Amino acid sequence: MAHSLIIFWHRRDLRVTDNAGLTAAREASPKIVGVFCLDPNILQRDDIAPARMAYMIGSLQELEQSYAELGSRLLIIREDPAKGIPGLAAALGAKAVYWNLDVEPYSNKRDRTVSQALKEKGIKVKNFWDQLLHPPGAVSTGNGRPYTVYTPFWKNWSRKVKSEPLPSIPKCEMVMNLDWAIDTSPIPVVPLPSAKELGFVWEKPLILEPGEKAAFAQLDAFCNVGVFEYNDLRNFPGLNGTSRLSPALKFGTVGIRNVWNRSTIAWEESRSDESRLGVRTWQQELAWRDFYQSVMYYFPELADGPYREAWKNFPWDNNPEHFQAWCEGRTGFPLVDAAMRQLNETAWMHNRCRMIVASVLTKDLIIDWRWGEKYFMQKLIDGDLSANNGGWQWSASSGMDPKPIRMFNPATQARKFDRDAEYICEWLPELSGVNPEYLITGKIPVEERDRCGYPDPIVDRGKNQRLFKELYKRQKEEIVEQKEIG
Ligand SMILES: Cc1cc2nc3c(=O)[nH]c(=O)nc-3n(C[C@H](O)[C@H](O)[C@H](O)COP(=O)(O)OP(=O)(O)OC[C@H]3O[C@@H](n4cnc5c(N)ncnc54)[C@H](O)[C@@H]3O)c2cc1C
């Protein structure tokens, strides 16, 4: 009996192992062809980081090889998916197209259009949840509503049984006349371009090598050693204390079930309360990832602006020169500047520093958090709508978390987490000869600043924070008044 061809459409699951949709496709038929669509709607956006593109293209190169090893092919198209996926599926005579679902508003809209077009052509569609440990809806409040606060979400989420990693998929069957179908397809199949050919230039090393093999090796290395010390080391930006798996989790070069499985093995191997705490704390970060994605799925309006009322018309100062100084690491606050230079140099920033620079941008420079959110997306290798938006709204206090005003003092943070100013000096080498005490407190004598060519602080933080609190109070009062009048 001849088997039907199934197309598997890869999006943010650039791997062949532990892939829910691909495994299901392979179970349904031995004739599988993979497709990746370089979507102009995404590539033309103005918030695409070159390093993210470099990581994605490198991962697709490896995925092409993985398909070849399976006896099949990964086809690349450069089209609007609404036209490209149904057009290619019809040209290849596919009976079905399978893919894994995503939570982002654009993806959901796109998927509905593609599904509709495929069904009109008589081609079946099958979708799966793959990128989360518990898909949206699986963890909900007693009333069946989505959680909007992390702690109760975590309590419920952590009690739920997690799926095991999926077995490797067997080899595929050759698809007869595939080359002929590709040659005559109205949707051109193109060679995989380089990131540079797509207009994105990133020539520095990436914090994680692209592809499934490197992601798995990194997961293994971290779960063999680093995870046990995670609770102690994760807040020190100068140490290599976190997994650095974020690009892999963004693009799905590693399966989340495999990640969880490795963490549970580490839990079983833990020999002390301290190492168990390390594993547990890391698992809590994986839950944050699930939380922010679930929140984005149920409240897609978050992608367009603040969740909390008081922030909708907040009178931000939005001084463009201050913003530029923040972007370039020239604010005169050493820890902030070091972090921004780390971001600009490596396309990655330590989590603690992400919180600090976000707090300084919003509460000290009084600049709209959406400016920072976009700048992060333009730079980060792991830039992800849900995590980035969640992180920014958390830092700006505009999100769901009820705690109203969260302010990080870079000097207190440096004293706690960069005691010897090693991180500061790594990214601001011009400050290397300066007494670490000055760098931590930020109170660098004028002559030292002049000698190093390091700027004075661009704002008086104390004054601006008082102003910020006043603006916030007024904004809240106005809302209450409007509600009463209304
Ligand atoms: C303002 C701000 C913006 C952020 N933007 C992003 C972003 O665009 N993409 C992104 O992946 N993370 C983002 N984060 C979360 C976090 O900073 C990164 O996930 C983390 O630094 C990545 O390093 P790691 O892989 O070594 O993390 P680890 O500490 O090893 O954590 C393991 C994984 O858990 C997930 N994770 C950890 N913390 C969070 C979190 N707070 N929210 C959601 N997921 C988390 C990530 O997938 C991470 O790779 C942001 C945080 C803030 C405060």
The ligand as a Gaussian input file, in Angstrom:
#p B3LYP/6-31G(d) Opt

LIG

0 1
 C       13.652000      42.649000      31.146000
 C       13.836000      41.161000      30.858000
 C       13.800000      40.704000      29.548000
 C       13.956000      39.337000      29.284000
 N       13.909000      38.904000      27.971000
 C       13.994000      37.581000      27.698000
 C       13.907000      37.109000      26.359000
 O       13.692000      37.870000      25.415000
 N       14.047000      35.765000      26.148000
 C       14.253000      34.884000      27.175000
 O       14.380000      33.676000      26.930000
 N       14.322000      35.316000      28.444000
 C       14.209000      36.618000      28.742000
 N       14.296000      37.036000      30.039000
 C       14.401000      36.040000      31.115000
 C       15.833000      35.647000      31.524000
 O       16.604000      36.798000      31.738000
 C       16.527000      34.756000      30.494000
 O       15.691000      33.681000      30.137000
 C       17.825000      34.179000      31.062000
 O       18.693000      35.214000      31.439000
 C       18.497000      33.308000      30.012000
 O       19.685000      32.795000      30.490000
 P       19.860000      31.250000      30.833000
 O       19.420000      30.445000      29.660000
 O       21.231000      31.060000      31.323000
 O       18.796000      31.083000      31.987000
 P       18.657000      30.023000      33.176000
 O       18.731000      30.809000      34.430000
 O       19.545000      28.866000      33.022000
 O       17.134000      29.530000      33.030000
 C       16.766000      28.418000      32.207000
 C       15.717000      28.824000      31.217000
 O       14.522000      29.198000      31.869000
 C       13.878000      30.228000      31.134000
 N       13.802000      31.424000      31.970000
 C       14.634000      31.799000      32.949000
 N       14.204000      32.930000      33.545000
 C       13.085000      33.283000      32.912000
 C       12.166000      34.350000      33.057000
 N       12.311000      35.282000      34.007000
 N       11.127000      34.418000      32.219000
 C       10.939000      33.464000      31.271000
 N       11.772000      32.426000      31.089000
 C       12.821000      32.337000      31.903000
 C       14.733000      30.517000      29.917000
 O       14.222000      29.769000      28.840000
 C       16.091000      30.017000      30.362000
 O       16.910000      29.640000      29.287000
 C       14.144000      38.423000      30.337000
 C       14.179000      38.907000      31.658000
 C       14.026000      40.256000      31.911000
 C       14.075000      40.741000      33.327000

